[in-house]
Amino acid sequence: MTAIPSFTGDANPYGGGDPYADYRTADFPFTQYADLADRRLGAGVIAANDEFFAQRENLLLPGPAAFDPEHFGHKGKIMDGWETRRRRGASADHPWPTAEDHDWALVRLGAPGVIRGIVVDTAHFRGNYPQAVSVEGTRVIGSPSPEELLGGDVKWTTLVPRTPVGGHAANGFAVDVEQCFTHLRVNQHPDGGIARLRVHGEVVPDPAWLEALGTFDVVALENGGRAEDASNLFYSPASNTIQPGRSRKMDDGWETRRRRDRGHDWIRYRLAAQARIRALEIDTAYLKGNSAGWASVSVKDGEDDDWQEILPRTRLQPDTNHRFVLPAPAVGTHARVDIFPDGGISRLRLFGSLTQEGTSRLAARHQELGG
């Protein structure tokens, strides 16, 4: 396994100019997976023991944290993150926090899943970040309250042991626990601030829910679909195309750089499980002068099967949702959208239902992961 870079210690005080100029980060291999703590999936920070300086909800905001050196409020410097007050000891003789003292926040994942890696980002927390962090996970069915999650009967599994972190840095942690989780408890020892939390992993859908739905979007991220690879990710991730809802702005879709050759761009997907596809949508919402000119869609059944075209190369209109009913259902485990020659699409929807084999395999994996 590739070693994960780590950062410790303070960053230099902000000296003016670009606040990200001395930001410490790395290319973490697990970021290829979707962010299970994405607000678009329904994730939320449902409780924290302290948020004196900055609100817990900031942890899951999209995009990098912002920094305004002149932004102060009645409680002090206003930070774009979650920041707690400074902990103190019990008395003048013991003014320091104990080794066990820590602050915590409860995070509900947007979709249950297997976690492959976590990024605890301390951007702009240069001397006021936690000395160490730890992360635990649990799986609780339904919609538990914070009080229920903190009850003594809930079992928490360590995903990131107590580990020193650095200020003004993206602190990444690979996770190798092969279980399905619904909630996280993020701990900072003993106190301080965290700008952003990203939880990368694979969605594990509930087979009973999908069976009850009958027909659904078999490539949607929330239903267990995944963008496995793409020809170009210059402007935005391919996983945007299978996020919930319609795109609300241009960078909420997938857009490639301008091609200067005779090639074309594409995304390859893994479906929730083997499915029978009956209809599809290709949306170019908010892509007006840069939408794809044409698109085709293909599926294959299994890793080694050949691609079968289910939608021939078709002209696309800018900022438009295109709907197609297939002349006959198409069975597959993977899908591919090809755009010509370049540009982008905002969403791909593949509507169908799981086959008996797909249902059986999905149920077996769900059970294996603790379902």
Secondary structure, 3 states (H helix, E strand, C coil): CCCCCCCCECCCCCCCCCCCCCCECCCCHHHHCEECCCHHHCCEEEEECCCCCECHHHHHCCCCCCCCCCCEECCEECCCCEECCCCCCCCCCCCCCCCCCCEEEEEEEEEEEEEEEEEEECCCCCCCCCCEEEEEEECCCCCCCHHHHCCCCCCCEEEEEEEECECCEEEEEECCCCCCEEEEEEEEECCCEECEEEEEEEECCCHHHHHHHCCEECCCHHHCCEEEEECCCCCCCHHHHHCCCCCCCHHHCEECCCCCCCCCEEEEEEEEEEEEEEEEEEECCCCCCCCCCEEEEEEECCCCCCCEEEEEEEECCCCCEEEEEEEEEEEEEEEEEEEECCCEECEEEEEEEECHHHHHHHHHHHHHCCC
